[in-house]
Amino acid sequence: RSYAVKKSSRQLANKADFKRAVGEVQAYGHVGVHPHLVAYHTSWVEDDRLHIQLELCEGGSLAQQFLNGTGKTFCENDLLTVVAHTGAA
């Protein structure tokens, strides 16, 4: 099984940073399974950076989907679908 790992770009420099990182992980954990959200698996701190292991989305990121790899944007109906699914989450 393949996963994606989100690695924080900033180091956790102090307790406030660590608390913020823990809050993000707890938020993922409280959401649970949802058809329009990437599934959370686990997280850890390595080299003072937060790593979050998530379900791998084979279709790429939402930003990549917006550009469709061609530089073209979504049509209005596609955009409304994305907004509706995001709101439902």
N, CA, C and O atoms as a CHARMM CRD file, in Angstrom:
* protein
*
  356
    1    1 ARG  N      0.84300  -1.17900   0.00000 PROA 1      0.00000
    2    1 ARG  CA     0.00000   0.00000   0.00000 PROA 1      0.00000
    3    1 ARG  C      0.88700   1.24000   0.00000 PROA 1      0.00000
    4    1 ARG  O      1.88900   1.29100   0.71400 PROA 1      0.00000
    5    2 SER  N      0.52300   2.22800  -0.79100 PROA 2      0.00000
    6    2 SER  CA     1.30400   3.46500  -0.88400 PROA 2      0.00000
    7    2 SER  C      0.64900   4.57900  -0.08000 PROA 2      0.00000
    8    2 SER  O     -0.57400   4.64800   0.04200 PROA 2      0.00000
    9    3 TYR  N      1.49100   5.44500   0.46400 PROA 3      0.00000
   10    3 TYR  CA     1.02700   6.57800   1.26500 PROA 3      0.00000
   11    3 TYR  C      1.74700   7.84000   0.81400 PROA 3      0.00000
   12    3 TYR  O      2.77600   7.78300   0.14100 PROA 3      0.00000
   13    4 ALA  N      1.18900   8.96900   1.19600 PROA 4      0.00000
   14    4 ALA  CA     1.85900  10.25600   1.03000 PROA 4      0.00000
   15    4 ALA  C      2.29900  10.70600   2.40900 PROA 4      0.00000
   16    4 ALA  O      1.62500  10.42300   3.40000 PROA 4      0.00000
   17    5 VAL  N      3.42000  11.40300   2.48400 PROA 5      0.00000
   18    5 VAL  CA     3.88200  11.95300   3.75200 PROA 5      0.00000
   19    5 VAL  C      4.01100  13.46500   3.58700 PROA 5      0.00000
   20    5 VAL  O      4.76100  13.96000   2.74700 PROA 5      0.00000
   21    6 LYS  N      3.25500  14.17800   4.41800 PROA 6      0.00000
   22    6 LYS  CA     3.32400  15.63300   4.46100 PROA 6      0.00000
   23    6 LYS  C      4.39200  15.99200   5.49300 PROA 6      0.00000
   24    6 LYS  O      4.27500  15.62500   6.66200 PROA 6      0.00000
   25    7 LYS  N      5.42300  16.70100   5.06700 PROA 7      0.00000
   26    7 LYS  CA     6.52700  17.07800   5.95500 PROA 7      0.00000
   27    7 LYS  C      6.48300  18.59000   6.12900 PROA 7      0.00000
   28    7 LYS  O      6.45100  19.33300   5.14800 PROA 7      0.00000
   29    8 SER  N      6.48200  19.04600   7.38700 PROA 8      0.00000
   30    8 SER  CA     6.42900  20.48700   7.63200 PROA 8      0.00000
   31    8 SER  C      7.66800  21.16400   7.06000 PROA 8      0.00000
   32    8 SER  O      8.77500  20.63100   7.13400 PROA 8      0.00000
   33    9 SER  N      7.46400  22.33600   6.49500 PROA 9      0.00000
   34    9 SER  CA     8.59200  23.06100   5.91300 PROA 9      0.00000
   35    9 SER  C      9.41800  23.76100   6.98200 PROA 9      0.00000
   36    9 SER  O     10.59700  24.04900   6.77500 PROA 9      0.00000
   37   10 ARG  N      8.79500  24.03500   8.12800 PROA 10     0.00000
   38   10 ARG  CA     9.49400  24.69300   9.22800 PROA 10     0.00000
   39   10 ARG  C      9.84500  23.69500  10.32400 PROA 10     0.00000
   40   10 ARG  O      9.11000  22.73700  10.56100 PROA 10     0.00000
   41   11 GLN  N     10.94300  23.92200  10.97100 PROA 11     0.00000
   42   11 GLN  CA    11.29100  23.12100  12.13800 PROA 11     0.00000
   43   11 GLN  C     10.42800  23.55400  13.31600 PROA 11     0.00000
   44   11 GLN  O     10.03300  24.71600  13.42000 PROA 11     0.00000
   45   12 LEU  N     10.14300  22.61100  14.19200 PROA 12     0.00000
   46   12 LEU  CA     9.41000  22.91700  15.41200 PROA 12     0.00000
   47   12 LEU  C     10.42000  23.51000  16.39000 PROA 12     0.00000
   48   12 LEU  O     11.15100  22.78100  17.06100 PROA 12     0.00000
   49   13 ALA  N     10.45200  24.83300  16.46200 PROA 13     0.00000
   50   13 ALA  CA    11.51000  25.53300  17.18300 PROA 13     0.00000
   51   13 ALA  C     11.23600  25.67700  18.67000 PROA 13     0.00000
   52   13 ALA  O     12.16800  25.85300  19.45500 PROA 13     0.00000
   53   14 ASN  N      9.95900  25.60500  19.07300 PROA 14     0.00000
   54   14 ASN  CA     9.64000  25.83900  20.48000 PROA 14     0.00000
   55   14 ASN  C      8.35100  25.10300  20.85200 PROA 14     0.00000
   56   14 ASN  O      7.75500  24.41700  20.02200 PROA 14     0.00000
   57   15 LYS  N      7.93200  25.25400  22.10000 PROA 15     0.00000
   58   15 LYS  CA     6.73100  24.55600  22.57500 PROA 15     0.00000
   59   15 LYS  C      5.47800  25.01500  21.84200 PROA 15     0.00000
   60   15 LYS  O      4.57300  24.21300  21.61300 PROA 15     0.00000
   61   16 ALA  N      5.40800  26.28400  21.47200 PROA 16     0.00000
   62   16 ALA  CA     4.24400  26.79700  20.74200 PROA 16     0.00000
   63   16 ALA  C      4.12100  26.12400  19.37200 PROA 16     0.00000
   64   16 ALA  O      3.02100  25.76700  18.95000 PROA 16     0.00000
   65   17 ASP  N      5.25000  25.95400  18.68300 PROA 17     0.00000
   66   17 ASP  CA     5.24700  25.25900  17.38600 PROA 17     0.00000
   67   17 ASP  C      4.79800  23.81200  17.55800 PROA 17     0.00000
   68   17 ASP  O      4.00000  23.29800  16.77500 PROA 17     0.00000
   69   18 PHE  N      5.32300  23.16800  18.59300 PROA 18     0.00000
   70   18 PHE  CA     4.97600  21.77100  18.83600 PROA 18     0.00000
   71   18 PHE  C      3.48100  21.65200  19.15900 PROA 18     0.00000
   72   18 PHE  O      2.81100  20.73900  18.67600 PROA 18     0.00000
   73   19 LYS  N      2.96600  22.56900  19.97200 PROA 19     0.00000
   74   19 LYS  CA     1.54800  22.55200  20.32800 PROA 19     0.00000
   75   19 LYS  C      0.67400  22.74800  19.08300 PROA 19     0.00000
   76   19 LYS  O     -0.35800  22.09000  18.94300 PROA 19     0.00000
   77   20 ARG  N      1.07400  23.63300  18.19600 PROA 20     0.00000
   78   20 ARG  CA     0.34000  23.86600  16.94500 PROA 20     0.00000
   79   20 ARG  C      0.35000  22.59600  16.08500 PROA 20     0.00000
   80   20 ARG  O     -0.66700  22.23600  15.49300 PROA 20     0.00000
   81   21 ALA  N      1.49000  21.93100  16.02200 PROA 21     0.00000
   82   21 ALA  CA     1.60700  20.69700  15.23200 PROA 21     0.00000
   83   21 ALA  C      0.71400  19.60300  15.81100 PROA 21     0.00000
   84   21 ALA  O      0.03100  18.89500  15.07000 PROA 21     0.00000
   85   22 VAL  N      0.72000  19.46800  17.12800 PROA 22     0.00000
   86   22 VAL  CA    -0.13000  18.46900  17.77500 PROA 22     0.00000
   87   22 VAL  C     -1.60300  18.78400  17.49800 PROA 22     0.00000
   88   22 VAL  O     -2.40300  17.87300  17.28300 PROA 22     0.00000
   89   23 GLY  N     -1.96000  20.07000  17.50300 PROA 23     0.00000
   90   23 GLY  CA    -3.33400  20.46700  17.19700 PROA 23     0.00000
   91   23 GLY  C     -3.75100  20.06100  15.80000 PROA 23     0.00000
   92   23 GLY  O     -4.88200  19.62000  15.59400 PROA 23     0.00000
   93   24 GLU  N     -2.84700  20.20200  14.82600 PROA 24     0.00000
   94   24 GLU  CA    -3.15200  19.79500  13.45700 PROA 24     0.00000
   95   24 GLU  C     -3.39600  18.28800  13.38600 PROA 24     0.00000
   96   24 GLU  O     -4.34200  17.83100  12.74500 PROA 24     0.00000
   97   25 VAL  N     -2.53800  17.53400  14.04700 PROA 25     0.00000
   98   25 VAL  CA    -2.68300  16.07500  14.04900 PROA 25     0.00000
   99   25 VAL  C     -3.98100  15.66800  14.73600 PROA 25     0.00000
  100   25 VAL  O     -4.69000  14.78700  14.24900 PROA 25     0.00000
  101   26 GLN  N     -4.29600  16.29900  15.85700 PROA 26     0.00000
  102   26 GLN  CA    -5.54100  15.97500  16.56000 PROA 26     0.00000
  103   26 GLN  C     -6.76000  16.30500  15.69700 PROA 26     0.00000
  104   26 GLN  O     -7.74900  15.57200  15.71700 PROA 26     0.00000
  105   27 ALA  N     -6.69600  17.39500  14.94500 PROA 27     0.00000
  106   27 ALA  CA    -7.80300  17.74800  14.05600 PROA 27     0.00000
  107   27 ALA  C     -8.01600  16.65600  13.00500 PROA 27     0.00000
  108   27 ALA  O     -9.15100  16.27100  12.72600 PROA 27     0.00000
  109   28 TYR  N     -6.92600  16.16100  12.42800 PROA 28     0.00000
  110   28 TYR  CA    -7.03600  15.05200  11.47700 PROA 28     0.00000
  111   28 TYR  C     -7.69700  13.84700  12.14100 PROA 28     0.00000
  112   28 TYR  O     -8.58000  13.21400  11.56000 PROA 28     0.00000
  113   29 GLY  N     -7.26900  13.54000  13.34800 PROA 29     0.00000
  114   29 GLY  CA    -7.79600  12.37900  14.05400 PROA 29     0.00000
  115   29 GLY  C     -9.26800  12.49900  14.39200 PROA 29     0.00000
  116   29 GLY  O     -9.97900  11.49500  14.40100 PROA 29     0.00000
  117   30 HSD  N     -9.73900  13.69700  14.67000 PROA 30     0.00000
  118   30 HSD  CA   -11.13900  13.89600  15.04100 PROA 30     0.00000
  119   30 HSD  C    -12.08100  13.88500  13.84200 PROA 30     0.00000
  120   30 HSD  O    -13.26900  13.60100  13.99900 PROA 30     0.00000
  121   31 VAL  N    -11.58200  14.18400  12.66800 PROA 31     0.00000
  122   31 VAL  CA   -12.43000  14.22600  11.47700 PROA 31     0.00000
  123   31 VAL  C    -12.94200  12.83100  11.12900 PROA 31     0.00000
  124   31 VAL  O    -14.10300  12.66900  10.75300 PROA 31     0.00000
  125   32 GLY  N    -12.09300  11.84300  11.25200 PROA 32     0.00000
  126   32 GLY  CA   -12.49800  10.48300  10.90500 PROA 32     0.00000
  127   32 GLY  C    -12.51800  10.26800   9.39700 PROA 32     0.00000
  128   32 GLY  O    -11.92600  11.03500   8.63700 PROA 32     0.00000
  129   33 VAL  N    -13.19700   9.23300   8.98700 PROA 33     0.00000
  130   33 VAL  CA   -13.26000   8.86700   7.56500 PROA 33     0.00000
  131   33 VAL  C    -14.33700   9.69400   6.88500 PROA 33     0.00000
  132   33 VAL  O    -15.46200   9.79000   7.37700 PROA 33     0.00000
  133   34 HSD  N    -13.99200  10.28500   5.76200 PROA 34     0.00000
  134   34 HSD  CA   -14.94100  11.06800   4.97600 PROA 34     0.00000
  135   34 HSD  C    -14.60500  10.85900   3.49700 PROA 34     0.00000
  136   34 HSD  O    -13.42900  10.85100   3.13500 PROA 34     0.00000
  137   35 PRO  N    -15.61000  10.69200   2.64100 PROA 35     0.00000
  138   35 PRO  CA   -15.32500  10.38500   1.23000 PROA 35     0.00000
  139   35 PRO  C    -14.60500  11.50200   0.48000 PROA 35     0.00000
  140   35 PRO  O    -14.02200  11.24700  -0.57300 PROA 35     0.00000
  141   36 HSD  N    -14.63000  12.73000   0.99300 PROA 36     0.00000
  142   36 HSD  CA   -14.00900  13.84000   0.27800 PROA 36     0.00000
  143   36 HSD  C    -12.76600  14.38900   0.97200 PROA 36     0.00000
  144   36 HSD  O    -12.29100  15.47800   0.64800 PROA 36     0.00000
  145   37 LEU  N    -12.24400  13.62200   1.93200 PROA 37     0.00000
  146   37 LEU  CA   -11.01700  14.01800   2.61600 PROA 37     0.00000
  147   37 LEU  C     -9.98200  12.91000   2.53500 PROA 37     0.00000
  148   37 LEU  O    -10.31600  11.72500   2.53500 PROA 37     0.00000
  149   38 VAL  N     -8.73600  13.30900   2.46700 PROA 38     0.00000
  150   38 VAL  CA    -7.63500  12.35500   2.46900 PROA 38     0.00000
  151   38 VAL  C     -7.57500  11.70200   3.84700 PROA 38     0.00000
  152   38 VAL  O     -7.63300  12.39300   4.86400 PROA 38     0.00000
  153   39 ALA  N     -7.45900  10.38500   3.88600 PROA 39     0.00000
  154   39 ALA  CA    -7.44200   9.64700   5.15800 PROA 39     0.00000
  155   39 ALA  C     -6.10900   9.83000   5.87600 PROA 39     0.00000
  156   39 ALA  O     -5.04300   9.73900   5.26700 PROA 39     0.00000
  157   40 TYR  N     -6.18500  10.08800   7.17300 PROA 40     0.00000
  158   40 TYR  CA    -5.02400  10.22000   8.05100 PROA 40     0.00000
  159   40 TYR  C     -4.63800   8.83400   8.55700 PROA 40     0.00000
  160   40 TYR  O     -5.50500   8.04100   8.92300 PROA 40     0.00000
  161   41 HSD  N     -3.32600   8.54000   8.57900 PROA 41     0.00000
  162   41 HSD  CA    -2.85400   7.25100   9.08300 PROA 41     0.00000
  163   41 HSD  C     -2.05600   7.39600  10.36900 PROA 41     0.00000
  164   41 HSD  O     -2.39500   6.77000  11.37300 PROA 41     0.00000
  165   42 THR  N     -1.01200   8.20100  10.36200 PROA 42     0.00000
  166   42 THR  CA    -0.18800   8.37800  11.55900 PROA 42     0.00000
  167   42 THR  C      0.64600   9.64100  11.40700 PROA 42     0.00000
  168   42 THR  O      0.63900  10.28000  10.35400 PROA 42     0.00000
  169   43 SER  N      1.35600   9.99100  12.45500 PROA 43     0.00000
  170   43 SER  CA     2.24900  11.15300  12.39200 PROA 43     0.00000
  171   43 SER  C      3.41200  10.95300  13.36400 PROA 43     0.00000
  172   43 SER  O      3.34900  10.13600  14.28300 PROA 43     0.00000
  173   44 TRP  N      4.47200  11.72300  13.13200 PROA 44     0.00000
  174   44 TRP  CA     5.64100  11.65200  13.99700 PROA 44     0.00000
  175   44 TRP  C      6.48500  12.90500  13.78900 PROA 44     0.00000
  176   44 TRP  O      6.31600  13.63600  12.81300 PROA 44     0.00000
  177   45 VAL  N      7.39400  13.13300  14.73000 PROA 45     0.00000
  178   45 VAL  CA     8.35900  14.22600  14.61200 PROA 45     0.00000
  179   45 VAL  C      9.72200  13.60500  14.37400 PROA 45     0.00000
  180   45 VAL  O     10.15500  12.71000  15.10000 PROA 45     0.00000
  181   46 GLU  N     10.38300  14.09800  13.35000 PROA 46     0.00000
  182   46 GLU  CA    11.73200  13.62300  12.99600 PROA 46     0.00000
  183   46 GLU  C     12.54900  14.83300  12.58400 PROA 46     0.00000
  184   46 GLU  O     12.09400  15.63800  11.77200 PROA 46     0.00000
  185   47 ASP  N     13.74100  14.97200  13.12800 PROA 47     0.00000
  186   47 ASP  CA    14.60100  16.12500  12.84000 PROA 47     0.00000
  187   47 ASP  C     13.86800  17.44800  13.08900 PROA 47     0.00000
  188   47 ASP  O     14.00700  18.40500  12.32700 PROA 47     0.00000
  189   48 ASP  N     13.08900  17.47800  14.16700 PROA 48     0.00000
  190   48 ASP  CA    12.33000  18.67400  14.56700 PROA 48     0.00000
  191   48 ASP  C     11.31000  19.12900  13.52400 PROA 48     0.00000
  192   48 ASP  O     10.95400  20.30600  13.47800 PROA 48     0.00000
  193   49 ARG  N     10.84300  18.20600  12.69200 PROA 49     0.00000
  194   49 ARG  CA     9.81000  18.51300  11.69900 PROA 49     0.00000
  195   49 ARG  C      8.66500  17.51100  11.83900 PROA 49     0.00000
  196   49 ARG  O      8.88200  16.31700  12.04200 PROA 49     0.00000
  197   50 LEU  N      7.44800  18.02600  11.72500 PROA 50     0.00000
  198   50 LEU  CA     6.27300  17.17600  11.78700 PROA 50     0.00000
  199   50 LEU  C      6.10300  16.43900  10.46500 PROA 50     0.00000
  200   50 LEU  O      6.20400  17.03900   9.39500 PROA 50     0.00000
  201   51 HSD  N      5.84600  15.13900  10.54200 PROA 51     0.00000
  202   51 HSD  CA     5.54600  14.31100   9.36800 PROA 51     0.00000
  203   51 HSD  C      4.15500  13.71600   9.58500 PROA 51     0.00000
  204   51 HSD  O      3.87000  13.17100  10.65200 PROA 51     0.00000
  205   52 ILE  N      3.29600  13.81800   8.58000 PROA 52     0.00000
  206   52 ILE  CA     1.94700  13.26700   8.66900 PROA 52     0.00000
  207   52 ILE  C      1.76800  12.30200   7.50500 PROA 52     0.00000
  208   52 ILE  O      1.87400  12.69200   6.34200 PROA 52     0.00000
  209   53 GLN  N      1.49600  11.04700   7.82300 PROA 53     0.00000
  210   53 GLN  CA     1.29100  10.01700   6.81400 PROA 53     0.00000
  211   53 GLN  C     -0.19200   9.98600   6.44700 PROA 53     0.00000
  212   53 GLN  O     -1.05400   9.81500   7.30900 PROA 53     0.00000
  213   54 LEU  N     -0.47400  10.15400   5.15600 PROA 54     0.00000
  214   54 LEU  CA    -1.83600  10.26200   4.65000 PROA 54     0.00000
  215   54 LEU  C     -2.06900   9.27800   3.51400 PROA 54     0.00000
  216   54 LEU  O     -1.12800   8.73600   2.93500 PROA 54     0.00000
  217   55 GLU  N     -3.32400   9.06500   3.21500 PROA 55     0.00000
  218   55 GLU  CA    -3.71100   8.28400   2.04900 PROA 55     0.00000
  219   55 GLU  C     -3.09400   8.93000   0.80900 PROA 55     0.00000
  220   55 GLU  O     -3.05900  10.15600   0.70300 PROA 55     0.00000
  221   56 LEU  N     -2.61900   8.13200  -0.10900 PROA 56     0.00000
  222   56 LEU  CA    -2.06100   8.64100  -1.35500 PROA 56     0.00000
  223   56 LEU  C     -3.18900   8.85700  -2.35800 PROA 56     0.00000
  224   56 LEU  O     -3.96800   7.94500  -2.63500 PROA 56     0.00000
  225   57 CYS  N     -3.26900  10.05300  -2.89100 PROA 57     0.00000
  226   57 CYS  CA    -4.26600  10.36700  -3.92900 PROA 57     0.00000
  227   57 CYS  C     -3.58200  10.24100  -5.28100 PROA 57     0.00000
  228   57 CYS  O     -2.76300  11.08000  -5.65400 PROA 57     0.00000
  229   58 GLU  N     -3.91700   9.21300  -5.99300 PROA 58     0.00000
  230   58 GLU  CA    -3.25200   8.92800  -7.27100 PROA 58     0.00000
  231   58 GLU  C     -3.45700  10.03100  -8.30000 PROA 58     0.00000
  232   58 GLU  O     -2.62300  10.21000  -9.18700 PROA 58     0.00000
  233   59 GLY  N     -4.55400  10.77000  -8.19400 PROA 59     0.00000
  234   59 GLY  CA    -4.86300  11.79600  -9.19000 PROA 59     0.00000
  235   59 GLY  C     -4.11200  13.09800  -9.01900 PROA 59     0.00000
  236   59 GLY  O     -4.31100  14.02800  -9.80100 PROA 59     0.00000
  237   60 GLY  N     -3.25000  13.19200  -8.01400 PROA 60     0.00000
  238   60 GLY  CA    -2.51100  14.42300  -7.78100 PROA 60     0.00000
  239   60 GLY  C     -3.23700  15.33700  -6.81600 PROA 60     0.00000
  240   60 GLY  O     -4.27400  14.97600  -6.25900 PROA 60     0.00000
  241   61 SER  N     -2.68900  16.51000  -6.62500 PROA 61     0.00000
  242   61 SER  CA    -3.25100  17.47900  -5.68500 PROA 61     0.00000
  243   61 SER  C     -4.43000  18.22000  -6.30500 PROA 61     0.00000
  244   61 SER  O     -4.65400  18.16300  -7.51400 PROA 61     0.00000
  245   62 LEU  N     -5.16700  18.90800  -5.46100 PROA 62     0.00000
  246   62 LEU  CA    -6.27500  19.72000  -5.95800 PROA 62     0.00000
  247   62 LEU  C     -5.75300  20.80100  -6.89000 PROA 62     0.00000
  248   62 LEU  O     -6.37900  21.09800  -7.90800 PROA 62     0.00000
  249   63 ALA  N     -4.61600  21.38900  -6.55500 PROA 63     0.00000
  250   63 ALA  CA    -4.02300  22.41400  -7.42200 PROA 63     0.00000
  251   63 ALA  C     -3.71600  21.83400  -8.80300 PROA 63     0.00000
  252   63 ALA  O     -3.95400  22.48500  -9.82100 PROA 63     0.00000
  253   64 GLN  N     -3.18800  20.61300  -8.83600 PROA 64     0.00000
  254   64 GLN  CA    -2.90100  19.97600 -10.12300 PROA 64     0.00000
  255   64 GLN  C     -4.19500  19.69900 -10.89000 PROA 64     0.00000
  256   64 GLN  O     -4.24100  19.80800 -12.11500 PROA 64     0.00000
  257   65 GLN  N     -5.23600  19.34100 -10.15100 PROA 65     0.00000
  258   65 GLN  CA    -6.51700  19.08900 -10.79800 PROA 65     0.00000
  259   65 GLN  C     -7.10200  20.37800 -11.36800 PROA 65     0.00000
  260   65 GLN  O     -7.71000  20.36700 -12.43800 PROA 65     0.00000
  261   66 PHE  N     -6.92000  21.48300 -10.65500 PROA 66     0.00000
  262   66 PHE  CA    -7.40800  22.76400 -11.15700 PROA 66     0.00000
  263   66 PHE  C     -6.75500  23.10400 -12.48800 PROA 66     0.00000
  264   66 PHE  O     -7.39900  23.65000 -13.38400 PROA 66     0.00000
  265   67 LEU  N     -5.49300  22.78300 -12.61000 PROA 67     0.00000
  266   67 LEU  CA    -4.78200  23.09800 -13.84200 PROA 67     0.00000
  267   67 LEU  C     -4.89600  21.98700 -14.88000 PROA 67     0.00000
  268   67 LEU  O     -4.55300  22.18400 -16.04600 PROA 67     0.00000
  269   68 ASN  N     -5.37700  20.81900 -14.45500 PROA 68     0.00000
  270   68 ASN  CA    -5.53500  19.67400 -15.35400 PROA 68     0.00000
  271   68 ASN  C     -4.27300  19.36600 -16.14600 PROA 68     0.00000
  272   68 ASN  O     -4.33700  18.72100 -17.19300 PROA 68     0.00000
  273   69 GLY  N     -3.14000  19.81800 -15.65800 PROA 69     0.00000
  274   69 GLY  CA    -1.87700  19.54100 -16.33800 PROA 69     0.00000
  275   69 GLY  C     -1.72700  20.27400 -17.65300 PROA 69     0.00000
  276   69 GLY  O     -0.71600  20.10600 -18.33500 PROA 69     0.00000
  277   70 THR  N     -2.70900  21.08600 -18.03100 PROA 70     0.00000
  278   70 THR  CA    -2.67500  21.76400 -19.32100 PROA 70     0.00000
  279   70 THR  C     -2.70400  23.27500 -19.18300 PROA 70     0.00000
  280   70 THR  O     -2.62700  23.99500 -20.17900 PROA 70     0.00000
  281   71 GLY  N     -2.81600  23.76000 -17.95000 PROA 71     0.00000
  282   71 GLY  CA    -2.92300  25.19800 -17.74900 PROA 71     0.00000
  283   71 GLY  C     -4.34600  25.70600 -17.83700 PROA 71     0.00000
  284   71 GLY  O     -4.59700  26.89400 -17.63300 PROA 71     0.00000
  285   72 LYS  N     -5.28700  24.81200 -18.14100 PROA 72     0.00000
  286   72 LYS  CA    -6.69400  25.20100 -18.22400 PROA 72     0.00000
  287   72 LYS  C     -7.33100  25.09100 -16.84300 PROA 72     0.00000
  288   72 LYS  O     -6.92800  24.24300 -16.04700 PROA 72     0.00000
  289   73 THR  N     -8.29500  25.91600 -16.55500 PROA 73     0.00000
  290   73 THR  CA    -8.97700  25.88700 -15.26800 PROA 73     0.00000
  291   73 THR  C    -10.25500  25.06400 -15.35600 PROA 73     0.00000
  292   73 THR  O    -10.70500  24.70400 -16.44300 PROA 73     0.00000
  293   74 PHE  N    -10.83600  24.77100 -14.18200 PROA 74     0.00000
  294   74 PHE  CA   -12.10000  24.04700 -14.11300 PROA 74     0.00000
  295   74 PHE  C    -13.21500  24.84100 -14.78600 PROA 74     0.00000
  296   74 PHE  O    -13.18500  26.07200 -14.80900 PROA 74     0.00000
  297   75 CYS  N    -14.17900  24.14200 -15.32400 PROA 75     0.00000
  298   75 CYS  CA   -15.39700  24.81400 -15.75600 PROA 75     0.00000
  299   75 CYS  C    -16.23500  25.10400 -14.50500 PROA 75     0.00000
  300   75 CYS  O    -15.95200  24.56200 -13.43600 PROA 75     0.00000
  301   76 GLU  N    -17.23600  25.93100 -14.62600 PROA 76     0.00000
  302   76 GLU  CA   -18.02400  26.35000 -13.46400 PROA 76     0.00000
  303   76 GLU  C    -18.66300  25.16800 -12.73500 PROA 76     0.00000
  304   76 GLU  O    -18.66500  25.14200 -11.50400 PROA 76     0.00000
  305   77 ASN  N    -19.20000  24.20000 -13.45600 PROA 77     0.00000
  306   77 ASN  CA   -19.83600  23.03900 -12.81700 PROA 77     0.00000
  307   77 ASN  C    -18.83200  22.21400 -12.01700 PROA 77     0.00000
  308   77 ASN  O    -19.15100  21.74900 -10.92300 PROA 77     0.00000
  309   78 ASP  N    -17.63200  22.02700 -12.54300 PROA 78     0.00000
  310   78 ASP  CA   -16.59500  21.28900 -11.81300 PROA 78     0.00000
  311   78 ASP  C    -16.20500  22.02800 -10.54100 PROA 78     0.00000
  312   78 ASP  O    -16.03200  21.41700  -9.48700 PROA 78     0.00000
  313   79 LEU  N    -16.06900  23.34600 -10.64600 PROA 79     0.00000
  314   79 LEU  CA   -15.70700  24.14000  -9.47800 PROA 79     0.00000
  315   79 LEU  C    -16.79700  24.07700  -8.41600 PROA 79     0.00000
  316   79 LEU  O    -16.48600  23.98200  -7.22900 PROA 79     0.00000
  317   80 LEU  N    -18.05600  24.12800  -8.81000 PROA 80     0.00000
  318   80 LEU  CA   -19.16100  24.01900  -7.86000 PROA 80     0.00000
  319   80 LEU  C    -19.14000  22.65900  -7.15600 PROA 80     0.00000
  320   80 LEU  O    -19.43300  22.57600  -5.96300 PROA 80     0.00000
  321   81 THR  N    -18.80200  21.61200  -7.87600 PROA 81     0.00000
  322   81 THR  CA   -18.70100  20.28100  -7.27600 PROA 81     0.00000
  323   81 THR  C    -17.60300  20.23900  -6.22300 PROA 81     0.00000
  324   81 THR  O    -17.80800  19.69600  -5.13700 PROA 81     0.00000
  325   82 VAL  N    -16.43600  20.80600  -6.53000 PROA 82     0.00000
  326   82 VAL  CA   -15.33400  20.83700  -5.57500 PROA 82     0.00000
  327   82 VAL  C    -15.73100  21.62500  -4.33100 PROA 82     0.00000
  328   82 VAL  O    -15.46100  21.19600  -3.21000 PROA 82     0.00000
  329   83 VAL  N    -16.36200  22.75900  -4.52200 PROA 83     0.00000
  330   83 VAL  CA   -16.78200  23.59000  -3.38100 PROA 83     0.00000
  331   83 VAL  C    -17.81900  22.85600  -2.54000 PROA 83     0.00000
  332   83 VAL  O    -17.76200  22.90900  -1.31200 PROA 83     0.00000
  333   84 ALA  N    -18.75800  22.17600  -3.17600 PROA 84     0.00000
  334   84 ALA  CA   -19.78600  21.42500  -2.44500 PROA 84     0.00000
  335   84 ALA  C    -19.16900  20.29000  -1.63500 PROA 84     0.00000
  336   84 ALA  O    -19.52900  20.08800  -0.47500 PROA 84     0.00000
  337   85 HSD  N    -18.24000  19.54800  -2.24200 PROA 85     0.00000
  338   85 HSD  CA   -17.59000  18.43700  -1.52300 PROA 85     0.00000
  339   85 HSD  C    -16.74100  18.95400  -0.36800 PROA 85     0.00000
  340   85 HSD  O    -16.70300  18.34300   0.70000 PROA 85     0.00000
  341   86 THR  N    -16.06500  20.07100  -0.57900 PROA 86     0.00000
  342   86 THR  CA   -15.25500  20.65600   0.49400 PROA 86     0.00000
  343   86 THR  C    -16.14500  21.11400   1.63900 PROA 86     0.00000
  344   86 THR  O    -15.82800  20.89000   2.80700 PROA 86     0.00000
  345   87 GLY  N    -17.24600  21.74700   1.30700 PROA 87     0.00000
  346   87 GLY  CA   -18.18100  22.19800   2.32800 PROA 87     0.00000
  347   87 GLY  C    -18.81600  21.05600   3.09600 PROA 87     0.00000
  348   87 GLY  O    -19.09600  21.18500   4.28700 PROA 87     0.00000
  349   88 ALA  N    -19.04500  19.93500   2.41900 PROA 88     0.00000
  350   88 ALA  CA   -19.65600  18.77000   3.07100 PROA 88     0.00000
  351   88 ALA  C    -18.70100  18.11400   4.05700 PROA 88     0.00000
  352   88 ALA  O    -19.12500  17.42900   4.98700 PROA 88     0.00000
  353   89 ALA  N    -17.40900  18.33200   3.84100 PROA 89     0.00000
  354   89 ALA  CA   -16.41000  17.72400   4.72500 PROA 89     0.00000
  355   89 ALA  C    -16.39600  18.45300   6.03200 PROA 89     0.00000
  356   89 ALA  O    -15.62400  18.10300   6.92600 PROA 89     0.00000
